[in-house]
Amino acid sequence: MPSSTPTPTPTPTTTLAPVPVKPTLADLVATTQGLGPLAVGAAPPVTDPALDVLVFDPVGCPPSEGPVPGIWVTSYPDVPDPFGKSRPPFQVAVDPSGNVSRIDVWSPQIKTDRGVVVGSSRDIVTSAYPDAELTEFENRSSVFTVRGTTGKLSIEVLNRPGDPLTERVVSIRVDRPTGPSYAISNTDNIISPCSFR
């Protein structure tokens, strides 16, 4: 009588869930809606301080800033902005309801959805956003604005004769969709952690 060879029982395989990781700056993309997981008009997402791009610091703002229970700060090391000042790679303002109202991008590692970065040339901006609204601020900068339903993306190109940064992107900004375009170079209109706009 022929003997039968037993069929081996397959070894069960275990599929491990991917381990969550914090996005790198290059993973963050600026659009008319926000930056990466940060959306204009929504509260910053809170999951794990080791993974979140923005974290809440309960220390709060100075008393002169009013009754602020704490501040939102980016969770990445500072970088030099185009003018050589050390800043967070992006800065976020929240409104009194706790929703993101404005995001300023300073790091050249962070791209827009069409590949523009801080330091890009004017030609790259006009090629990437040919239909953007253009607002000129004489002898200071040009602001290219793209409006979406929940926010607007503004790209500021320096336009100061003789400046080594002229014709280069010096800031990228996302904020509420309404309101005029504005320039921030050579102004005090810079986000501080205690800003409410």
N, CA, C and O of each residue as an XYZ file, in Angstrom:
788
protein
N       0.849     -1.167      0.000
C       0.000      0.000      0.000
C       0.894      1.229      0.000
O       1.763      1.361      0.862
N       0.685      2.177     -1.003
C       1.552      3.362     -1.090
C       1.330      4.281      0.100
O       0.204      4.475      0.559
N       2.448      4.850      0.597
C       2.317      5.774      1.729
C       2.094      7.182      1.197
O       2.643      7.565      0.164
N       1.297      7.928      1.903
C       1.032      9.303      1.469
C       1.973     10.253      2.211
O       2.260     10.084      3.396
N       2.435     11.245      1.477
C       3.303     12.249      2.089
C       2.421     13.334      2.699
O       1.586     13.920      2.010
N       2.606     13.600      3.993
C       1.739     14.630      4.600
C       2.030     16.009      4.007
O       3.179     16.363      3.742
N       0.984     16.755      3.811
C       1.124     18.124      3.300
C       1.520     19.038      4.456
O       0.846     19.071      5.486
N       2.623     19.785      4.282
C       3.028     20.654      5.390
C       2.008     21.761      5.636
O       1.433     22.326      4.706
N       1.809     22.044      6.887
C       0.883     23.125      7.259
C       1.609     24.459      7.087
O       2.699     24.643      7.629
N       1.009     25.399      6.332
C       1.699     26.678      6.131
C       1.859     27.437      7.453
O       0.970     27.443      8.305
N       2.995     28.057      7.587
C       3.244     28.862      8.791
C       2.510     30.187      8.646
O       2.678     30.889      7.649
N       1.692     30.529      9.644
C       0.965     31.806      9.528
C       1.954     32.986      9.559
O       2.932     32.991     10.305
N       1.656     33.966      8.728
C       2.510     35.161      8.701
C       1.787     36.293      9.416
O       0.562     36.404      9.372
N       2.560     37.107     10.059
C       1.995     38.249     10.769
C       2.401     39.516     10.035
O       3.585     39.747      9.792
N       1.412     40.342      9.680
C       1.691     41.621      9.035
C       1.697     42.692     10.112
O       0.699     42.933     10.791
N       2.845     43.321     10.244
C       2.961     44.370     11.247
C       2.458     45.695     10.684
O       2.727     46.048      9.536
N       1.729     46.408     11.517
C       1.271     47.739     11.105
C       2.484     48.656     10.998
O       3.416     48.548     11.796
N       2.479     49.559     10.015
C       3.616     50.466      9.896
C       3.765     51.326     11.151
O       2.780     51.786     11.729
N       4.994     51.527     11.550
C       5.254     52.353     12.722
C       5.114     53.817     12.317
O       5.768     54.252     11.369
N       4.270     54.592     13.017
C       4.128     55.995     12.629
C       5.440     56.757     12.827
O       6.165     56.532     13.796
N       5.723     57.646     11.905
C       6.933     58.463     12.005
C       6.545     59.929     11.803
O       5.558     60.249     11.141
N       7.344     60.790     12.386
C       7.127     62.222     12.225
C       7.538     62.635     10.818
O       8.601     62.229     10.348
N       6.716     63.435     10.131
C       7.104     63.861      8.782
C       8.380     64.693      8.813
O       8.605     65.464      9.746
N       9.201     64.534      7.803
C      10.358     65.419      7.655
C       9.846     66.736      7.075
O       8.712     66.815      6.605
N      10.681     67.757      7.111
C      10.268     69.031      6.512
C       9.974     68.853      5.024
O       9.066     69.492      4.491
N      10.730     67.994      4.353
C      10.501     67.756      2.922
C       9.173     67.051      2.660
O       8.658     67.097      1.543
N       8.613     66.397      3.686
C       7.309     65.741      3.535
C       6.155     66.743      3.605
O       5.056     66.456      3.130
N       6.397     67.908      4.190
C       5.342     68.906      4.371
C       5.170     69.698      3.081
O       6.151     70.151      2.492
N       3.930     69.864      2.643
C       3.641     70.577      1.402
C       2.680     71.717      1.714
O       1.666     71.520      2.384
N       3.006     72.914      1.223
C       2.155     74.088      1.411
C       1.171     74.186      0.255
O       1.559     74.143     -0.913
N      -0.102     74.317      0.595
C      -1.169     74.468     -0.405
C      -2.086     75.600      0.048
O      -1.844     76.226      1.081
N      -3.127     75.859     -0.719
C      -4.103     76.866     -0.298
C      -4.850     76.422      0.959
O      -5.482     77.247      1.619
N      -4.789     75.154      1.296
C      -5.522     74.651      2.459
C      -4.706     74.683      3.743
O      -5.278     74.742      4.831
N      -3.381     74.647      3.638
C      -2.562     74.625      4.840
C      -1.179     74.078      4.556
O      -0.652     74.213      3.452
N      -0.599     73.457      5.575
C       0.744     72.888      5.472
C       0.722     71.505      6.091
O       0.522     71.361      7.297
N       0.930     70.478      5.259
C       0.892     69.107      5.774
C      -0.410     68.862      6.527
O      -1.489     69.079      5.977
N      -0.323     68.406      7.800
C      -1.539     68.127      8.555
C      -2.204     69.370      9.142
O      -3.271     69.263      9.746
N      -1.602     70.538      8.978
C      -2.160     71.779      9.542
C      -3.068     72.439      8.511
O      -2.622     72.791      7.419
N      -4.334     72.603      8.858
C      -5.305     73.194      7.938
C      -5.773     74.543      8.469
O      -6.117     74.672      9.644
N      -5.784     75.550      7.593
C      -6.303     76.855      7.978
C      -7.773     76.700      8.347
O      -8.549     76.079      7.620
N      -8.139     77.274      9.489
C      -9.530     77.201      9.948
C      -9.823     76.010     10.827
O     -10.954     75.854     11.285
N      -8.826     75.152     11.081
C      -9.023     73.969     11.936
C      -7.993     73.981     13.059
O      -6.926     74.582     12.932
N      -8.322     73.321     14.139
C      -7.384     73.223     15.262
C      -6.209     72.342     14.869
O      -6.382     71.392     14.105
N      -5.013     72.640     15.378
C      -3.877     71.765     15.088
C      -4.151     70.350     15.592
O      -4.643     70.184     16.708
N      -3.843     69.326     14.793
C      -4.081     67.954     15.249
C      -3.122     67.581     16.375
O      -1.943     67.935     16.351
N      -3.645     66.870     17.347
C      -2.837     66.442     18.489
C      -2.900     64.922     18.549
O      -3.967     64.351     18.774
N      -1.756     64.263     18.350
C      -1.704     62.803     18.428
C      -0.652     62.370     19.431
O      -0.967     61.790     20.470
N       0.609     62.658     19.107
C       1.735     62.264     19.954
C       2.790     63.357     19.820
O       3.203     63.667     18.702
N       3.241     63.956     20.937
C       4.216     65.044     20.832
C       5.480     64.655     20.068
O       6.146     65.519     19.497
N       5.817     63.366     20.051
C       7.016     62.932     19.324
C       6.775     62.877     17.819
O       7.729     62.804     17.045
N       5.505     62.913     17.394
C       5.182     62.774     15.972
C       4.549     64.017     15.370
O       4.592     64.207     14.155
N       3.957     64.871     16.215
C       3.228     66.033     15.707
C       4.181     67.111     15.201
O       5.269     67.295     15.744
N       3.761     67.822     14.154
C       4.591     68.890     13.592
C       4.467     70.181     14.401
O       5.319     71.064     14.302
N       3.428     70.284     15.183
C       3.174     71.449     16.022
C       2.777     70.931     17.389
O       1.941     70.033     17.491
N       3.361     71.482     18.438
C       3.049     71.006     19.793
C       2.651     72.187     20.664
O       3.068     73.322     20.435
N       1.837     71.891     21.664
C       1.352     72.922     22.563
C       2.286     73.045     23.754
O       2.590     72.061     24.428
N       2.733     74.256     23.999
C       3.599     74.543     25.147
C       2.750     75.267     26.190
O       2.355     76.413     25.976
N       2.465     74.608     27.318
C       1.552     75.202     28.296
C       2.150     76.349     29.099
O       1.463     76.943     29.931
N       3.423     76.671     28.863
C       4.038     77.760     29.630
C       3.283     79.063     29.406
O       3.135     79.862     30.331
N       2.812     79.279     28.204
C       2.014     80.469     27.925
C       2.835     81.659     27.497
O       4.062     81.595     27.426
N       2.151     82.738     27.213
C       2.759     83.962     26.733
C       2.968     84.941     27.885
O       2.385     84.769     28.956
N       3.787     85.959     27.677
C       3.976     86.952     28.731
C       2.648     87.609     29.100
O       1.749     87.684     28.262
N       2.506     88.086     30.344
C       1.247     88.712     30.764
C       0.818     89.861     29.856
O      -0.375     90.124     29.708
N       1.796     90.551     29.243
C       1.440     91.662     28.357
C       0.658     91.208     27.135
O      -0.007     92.016     26.486
N       0.735     89.910     26.816
C       0.033     89.378     25.648
C      -1.419     89.019     25.968
O      -2.168     88.625     25.075
N      -1.815     89.148     27.217
C      -3.195     88.830     27.585
C      -3.305     87.429     28.147
O      -2.301     86.731     28.292
N      -4.521     87.015     28.465
C      -4.726     85.707     29.109
C      -4.630     84.549     28.127
O      -5.649     84.013     27.691
N      -3.405     84.162     27.777
C      -3.176     83.074     26.831
C      -2.700     81.854     27.614
O      -1.664     81.927     28.275
N      -3.428     80.727     27.560
C      -3.066     79.581     28.390
C      -1.807     78.848     27.948
O      -1.252     78.065     28.720
N      -1.351     79.081     26.742
C      -0.171     78.393     26.224
C       0.063     78.811     24.796
O      -0.682     79.628     24.255
N       1.092     78.260     24.175
C       1.423     78.641     22.801
C       1.698     77.392     21.968
O       2.103     76.355     22.494
N       1.474     77.507     20.670
C       1.775     76.445     19.726
C       3.134     76.719     19.109
O       3.385     77.814     18.607
N       4.005     75.728     19.145
C       5.352     75.885     18.584
C       5.663     74.705     17.665
O       5.168     73.596     17.869
N       6.490     74.960     16.655
C       6.891     73.885     15.751
C       7.856     72.954     16.478
O       8.558     73.367     17.402
N       7.881     71.719     16.060
C       8.696     70.702     16.733
C       9.943     70.334     15.929
O      10.395     69.189     15.954
N      10.491     71.319     15.217
C      11.692     71.118     14.413
C      12.739     72.154     14.826
O      12.383     73.208     15.353
N      14.020     71.872     14.598
C      15.048     72.863     14.918
C      14.920     74.112     14.051
O      14.402     74.060     12.935
N      15.399     75.233     14.582
C      15.389     76.483     13.827
C      16.277     76.379     12.591
O      17.203     75.570     12.525
N      15.959     77.225     11.618
C      16.739     77.317     10.380
C      16.998     78.800     10.110
O      16.282     79.647     10.644
N      18.004     79.134      9.294
C      18.163     80.539      8.916
C      17.100     80.923      7.882
O      16.886     80.200      6.910
N      16.442     82.055      8.095
C      15.513     82.539      7.077
C      16.335     83.166      5.943
O      17.560     83.231      6.050
N      15.697     83.627      4.866
C      16.472     84.163      3.742
C      17.364     85.346      4.107
O      18.350     85.624      3.424
N      17.009     86.045      5.201
C      17.767     87.221      5.603
C      18.831     86.891      6.657
O      19.503     87.789      7.164
N      18.983     85.598      6.985
C      20.019     85.173      7.910
C      19.604     85.111      9.365
O      20.426     84.792     10.225
N      18.337     85.413      9.663
C      17.866     85.351     11.039
C      17.409     83.919     11.350
O      16.785     83.266     10.514
N      17.723     83.444     12.546
C      17.319     82.090     12.934
C      15.841     82.077     13.304
O      15.388     82.862     14.137
N      15.093     81.169     12.667
C      13.646     81.054     12.905
C      13.260     79.582     12.872
O      14.020     78.746     12.383
N      12.065     79.262     13.397
C      11.526     77.927     13.144
C      11.332     77.759     11.634
O      11.167     78.756     10.930
N      11.349     76.537     11.125
C      11.173     76.345      9.681
C       9.813     76.816      9.173
O       9.662     77.135      7.993
N       8.832     76.857     10.061
C       7.545     77.479      9.764
C       6.975     77.970     11.083
O       7.297     77.446     12.149
N       6.130     78.974     10.995
C       5.509     79.540     12.189
C       4.007     79.567     11.976
O       3.528     79.758     10.858
N       3.269     79.375     13.063
C       1.814     79.252     12.978
C       1.152     80.224     13.945
O       1.547     80.328     15.106
N       0.148     80.929     13.458
C      -0.707     81.751     14.311
C      -2.047     81.042     14.443
O      -2.562     80.478     13.478
N      -2.598     81.078     15.637
C      -3.938     80.530     15.862
C      -4.841     81.657     16.328
O      -4.379     82.626     16.931
N      -6.135     81.526     16.047
C      -7.072     82.554     16.483
C      -7.547     82.247     17.907
O      -7.200     81.199     18.451
N      -8.323     83.128     18.512
C      -8.759     82.883     19.892
C      -9.589     81.616     20.071
O      -9.730     81.126     21.192
N     -10.141     81.076     18.978
C     -10.883     79.815     19.067
C      -9.971     78.602     19.003
O     -10.434     77.472     19.156
N      -8.677     78.820     18.776
C      -7.730     77.715     18.708
C      -7.532     77.141     17.330
O      -6.935     76.075     17.181
N      -8.033     77.845     16.296
C      -7.886     77.358     14.922
C      -6.726     78.060     14.222
O      -6.451     79.232     14.479
N      -6.050     77.333     13.337
C      -4.941     77.898     12.577
C      -5.456     79.025     11.699
O      -6.410     78.846     10.941
N      -4.814     80.201     11.805
C      -5.235     81.333     10.991
C      -4.180     81.750      9.967
O      -4.502     82.386      8.964
N      -2.913     81.391     10.223
C      -1.849     81.771      9.292
C      -0.635     80.886      9.527
O      -0.334     80.503     10.658
N       0.055     80.568      8.442
C       1.291     79.785      8.496
C       2.324     80.495      7.629
O       2.068     80.770      6.457
N       3.484     80.792      8.197
C       4.596     81.371      7.439
C       5.673     80.309      7.289
O       6.104     79.710      8.274
N       6.106     80.076      6.060
C       7.133     79.064      5.770
C       8.461     79.780      5.515
O       8.530     80.718      4.721
N       9.525     79.319      6.207
C      10.857     79.901      6.045
C      11.880     78.901      5.521
O      12.905     79.308      4.976
N      11.630     77.619      5.669
C      12.623     76.614      5.285
C      12.546     76.291      3.794
O      11.454     76.059      3.276
N      13.687     76.271      3.092
C      13.675     75.880      1.680
C      13.422     74.390      1.474
O      13.292     73.939      0.337
N      13.352     73.622      2.558
C      13.022     72.201      2.415
C      11.531     71.980      2.205
O      11.123     70.923      1.724
N      10.715     72.969      2.561
C       9.263     72.842      2.434
C       8.837     73.397      1.082
O       9.106     74.556      0.767
N       8.174     72.570      0.287
C       7.742     72.973     -1.055
C       6.254     73.305     -1.069
O       5.497     72.865     -0.203
N       5.847     74.089     -2.067
C       4.424     74.227     -2.342
C       3.987     73.018     -3.168
O       4.810     72.198     -3.574
N       2.698     72.924     -3.406
C       2.183     71.798     -4.185
C       2.674     71.809     -5.630
O       2.486     70.828     -6.350
N       3.298     72.902     -6.062
C       3.861     72.958     -7.420
C       5.374     73.148     -7.408
O       5.963     73.571     -8.403
N       5.996     72.833     -6.277
C       7.449     72.769     -6.216
C       8.204     74.045     -5.928
O       9.432     74.058     -6.008
N       7.503     75.133     -5.590
C       8.187     76.386     -5.268
C       8.684     76.322     -3.825
O       7.989     75.816     -2.944
N       9.890     76.836     -3.589
C      10.471     76.879     -2.241
C      11.005     78.282     -1.973
O      11.179     79.080     -2.894
N      11.263     78.571     -0.698
C      11.965     79.799     -0.349
C      13.325     79.747     -1.046
O      14.075     78.784     -0.889
N      13.634     80.789     -1.813
C      14.867     80.816     -2.605
C      14.626     80.578     -4.086
O      15.517     80.832     -4.896
N      13.426     80.090     -4.470
C      13.126     79.912     -5.897
C      13.143     81.256     -6.615
O      12.939     82.300     -5.996
N      13.385     81.225     -7.910
C      13.405     82.454     -8.699
C      11.986     82.876     -9.074
O      11.051     82.077     -9.036
N      11.852     84.144     -9.434
C      10.561     84.659     -9.914
C      10.071     83.839    -11.105
O       8.881     83.538    -11.205
N      10.984     83.477    -12.008
C      10.582     82.711    -13.194
C       9.960     81.374    -12.811
O       8.996     80.933    -13.438
N      10.507     80.727    -11.783
C       9.932     79.457    -11.336
C       8.524     79.676    -10.798
O       7.629     78.869    -11.046
N       8.327     80.766    -10.063
C       6.999     81.058     -9.505
C       5.994     81.321    -10.626
O       4.901     80.756    -10.616
N       6.349     82.164    -11.583
C       5.399     82.496    -12.647
C       5.105     81.294    -13.530
O       4.006     81.168    -14.070
N       6.090     80.409    -13.676
C       5.858     79.193    -14.450
C       4.947     78.229    -13.698
O       4.080     77.594    -14.298
N       5.143     78.119    -12.386
C       4.343     77.185    -11.585
C       2.924     77.696    -11.367
O       1.981     76.907    -11.309
N       2.769     79.013    -11.247
C       1.453     79.601    -10.940
C       1.151     80.714    -11.939
O       1.116     81.885    -11.561
N       0.932     80.368    -13.207
C       0.723     81.416    -14.225
C      -0.549     82.235    -14.004
O      -0.644     83.362    -14.490
N      -1.528     81.685    -13.277
C      -2.794     82.392    -13.073
C      -2.889     83.058    -11.707
O      -3.964     83.525    -11.328
N      -1.792     83.112    -10.960
C      -1.823     83.723     -9.626
C      -2.103     85.215     -9.720
O      -1.699     85.869    -10.682
N      -2.802     85.756     -8.709
C      -2.968     87.208     -8.600
C      -1.594     87.800     -8.281
O      -0.856     87.255     -7.460
N      -1.259     88.897     -8.919
C       0.024     89.553     -8.664
C      -0.221     90.916     -8.054
O      -0.928     91.741     -8.632
N       0.361     91.159     -6.886
C       0.283     92.462     -6.229
C       1.704     92.975     -6.059
O       2.550     92.298     -5.476
N       1.964     94.177     -6.573
C       3.295     94.769     -6.495
C       3.354     95.776     -5.354
O       2.484     96.636     -5.219
N       4.385     95.654     -4.545
C       4.663     96.616     -3.484
C       5.956     97.318     -3.892
O       7.035     96.729     -3.835
N       5.839     98.572     -4.300
C       6.924     99.288     -4.968
C       8.233     99.252     -4.181
O       8.272     99.536     -2.984
N       9.295     98.897     -4.889
C      10.649     98.836     -4.332
C      10.757     97.917     -3.108
O      11.639     98.084     -2.265
N       9.844     96.950     -3.031
C       9.931     96.025     -1.911
C       9.758     94.588     -2.381
O      10.706     93.803     -2.345
N       8.551     94.239     -2.824
C       8.341     92.854     -3.235
C       7.113     92.724     -4.108
O       6.295     93.636     -4.223
N       7.014     91.551     -4.721
C       5.849     91.147     -5.503
C       5.240     89.946     -4.782
O       5.957     89.039     -4.358
N       3.924     89.946     -4.649
C       3.252     88.839     -3.971
C       2.334     88.142     -4.970
O       1.442     88.756     -5.555
N       2.575     86.839     -5.150
C       1.758     85.997     -6.021
C       0.793     85.235     -5.123
O       1.221     84.519     -4.218
N      -0.507     85.383     -5.367
C      -1.521     84.810     -4.485
C      -2.426     83.864     -5.249
O      -2.917     84.181     -6.332
N      -2.637     82.688     -4.658
C      -3.572     81.702     -5.197
C      -4.624     81.467     -4.126
O      -4.296     81.110     -2.995
N      -5.882     81.665     -4.480
C      -6.962     81.519     -3.501
C      -7.677     80.191     -3.675
O      -7.977     79.768     -4.792
N      -7.944     79.538     -2.544
C      -8.746     78.321     -2.522
C     -10.008     78.568     -1.722
O     -10.276     79.697     -1.311
N     -10.778     77.529     -1.500
C     -12.033     77.705     -0.773
C     -11.817     77.902      0.721
O     -12.614     78.574      1.375
N     -10.748     77.325      1.271
C     -10.534     77.429      2.715
C      -9.316     78.255      3.091
O      -9.104     78.532      4.271
N      -8.514     78.655      2.114
C      -7.327     79.449      2.423
C      -6.698     80.000      1.170
O      -7.145     79.717      0.058
N      -5.647     80.797      1.354
C      -4.915     81.313      0.198
C      -3.423     81.125      0.417
O      -2.917     81.230      1.535
N      -2.737     80.846     -0.678
C      -1.298     80.648     -0.697
C      -0.671     81.902     -1.282
O      -1.013     82.313     -2.390
N       0.251     82.514     -0.536
C       0.926     83.721     -1.002
C       2.427     83.460     -1.067
O       3.020     82.941     -0.121
N       3.027     83.821     -2.182
C       4.461     83.640     -2.401
C       5.050     85.020     -2.644
O       4.687     85.702     -3.602
N       5.967     85.428     -1.763
C       6.533     86.768     -1.850
C       7.927     86.724     -2.466
O       8.809     86.011     -1.989
N       8.108     87.496     -3.531
C       9.377     87.588     -4.244
C       9.936     88.982     -4.010
O       9.263     89.978     -4.273
N      11.166     89.052     -3.514
C      11.782     90.346     -3.234
C      12.001     91.116     -4.532
O      12.402     90.548     -5.548
N      11.734     92.408     -4.478
C      11.882     93.268     -5.662
C      12.547     94.565     -5.213
O      11.975     95.650     -5.316
N      13.783     94.416     -4.709
C      14.496     95.566     -4.176
C      15.807     95.694     -4.940
O      16.720     94.895     -4.728
N      15.919     96.672     -5.815
C      17.128     96.801     -6.631
C      18.396     96.807     -5.776
O      18.475     97.496     -4.759
N      19.382     96.029     -6.212
C      20.652     95.983     -5.520
C      20.734     94.967     -4.400
O      21.828     94.674     -3.916
N      19.598     94.418     -3.975
C      19.613     93.422     -2.907
C      19.983     92.067     -3.506
O      19.437     91.701     -4.546
N      20.895     91.306     -2.886
C      21.269     90.001     -3.457
C      20.116     89.004     -3.524
O      20.185     88.027     -4.270
N      19.062     89.242     -2.753
C      17.915     88.332     -2.779
C      16.839     88.766     -3.771
O      15.814     88.096     -3.901
N      17.060     89.874     -4.469
C      16.027     90.336     -5.376
C      15.725     89.284     -6.439
O      16.618     88.582     -6.915
N      14.454     89.193     -6.797
C      13.933     88.216     -7.752
C      13.902     86.797     -7.179
O      13.775     85.833     -7.934
N      14.016     86.659     -5.862
C      13.956     85.356     -5.200
C      12.806     85.327     -4.202
O      12.435     86.359     -3.643
N      12.241     84.138     -3.982
C      11.178     83.960     -2.990
C      11.780     84.128     -1.603
O      12.758     83.467     -1.254
N      11.182     85.024     -0.810
C      11.669     85.247      0.555
C      10.674     84.764      1.607
O      11.030     84.643      2.779
N       9.438     84.490      1.209
C       8.489     83.895      2.156
C       7.355     83.220      1.397
O       6.988     83.606      0.287
N       6.823     82.201      2.047
C       5.632     81.506      1.551
C       4.650     81.506      2.712
O       5.021     81.213      3.849
N       3.407     81.833      2.425
C       2.423     82.036      3.479
C       1.106     81.384      3.107
O       0.713     81.377      1.940
N       0.423     80.833      4.106
C      -0.938     80.337      3.920
C      -1.789     80.998      4.994
O      -1.437     80.974      6.173
N      -2.902     81.586      4.588
C      -3.811     82.156      5.582
C      -5.243     82.113      5.064
O      -5.535     81.431      4.081
N      -6.116     82.831      5.717
C      -7.536     82.789      5.353
C      -7.748     83.247      3.913
O      -6.974     84.054      3.399
N      -8.801     82.733      3.255
C      -8.960     83.007      1.821
C      -9.386     84.433      1.498
O      -9.147     84.909      0.389
N     -10.007     85.117      2.440
C     -10.493     86.469      2.155
C      -9.416     87.499      2.503
O      -8.402     87.177      3.121
N      -9.656     88.709      2.103
C      -8.729     89.792      2.426
C      -7.711     89.993      1.326
O      -7.488     89.111      0.497
N      -7.093     91.171      1.327
C      -6.124     91.493      0.270
C      -4.810     90.758      0.467
O      -4.517     90.257      1.552
N      -4.030     90.701     -0.595
C      -2.663     90.195     -0.498
C      -1.827     91.230      0.231
O      -2.119     92.424      0.170
N      -0.796     90.783      0.913
C       0.068     91.716      1.641
C       1.490     91.181      1.651
O       1.728     89.982      1.506
N       2.425     92.100      1.825
C       3.840     91.748      1.901
C       4.277     91.766      3.355
O       3.740     92.524      4.162
N       5.268     90.917      3.694
C       5.792     90.936      5.061
C       7.274     91.275      5.119
O       7.802     91.523      6.203
N       7.964     91.293      3.971
C       9.393     91.622      4.021
C       9.558     93.081      4.442
O       8.813     93.956      4.002
N      10.535     93.324      5.292
C      10.806     94.666      5.824
C       9.620     95.262      6.571
O       9.401     96.473      6.536
N       8.856     94.409      7.247
C       7.746     94.881      8.083
C       7.837     94.172      9.434
O       8.667     93.286      9.639
N       6.964     94.586     10.340
C       6.851     93.906     11.631
C       5.769     92.832     11.597
O       5.438     92.252     12.631
N       5.225     92.568     10.432
C       4.118     91.614     10.313
C       4.662     90.179     10.252
O       4.504     89.484      9.248
N       5.296     89.759     11.332
C       5.878     88.429     11.434
C       5.163     87.708     12.573
O       4.886     88.305     13.613
N       4.871     86.444     12.378
C       4.184     85.672     13.413
C       5.100     85.500     14.619
O       6.275     85.157     14.486
N       4.540     85.744     15.788
C       5.223     85.345     17.024
C       4.384     84.209     17.594
O       3.220     84.064     17.222
N       4.949     83.403     18.488
C       4.159     82.287     19.036
C       2.890     82.740     19.739
O       1.959     81.952     19.905
N       2.843     84.000     20.152
C       1.669     84.501     20.863
C       0.723     85.276     19.941
O      -0.184     85.963     20.411
N       0.941     85.160     18.625
C       0.114     85.934     17.687
C      -1.304     85.411     17.617
O      -1.543     84.204     17.655
N      -2.231     86.330     17.514
C      -3.624     85.994     17.197
C      -4.052     86.920     16.072
O      -4.068     88.140     16.237
N      -4.402     86.334     14.912
C      -4.756     87.156     13.743
C      -6.090     86.714     13.208
O      -6.577     87.274     12.225
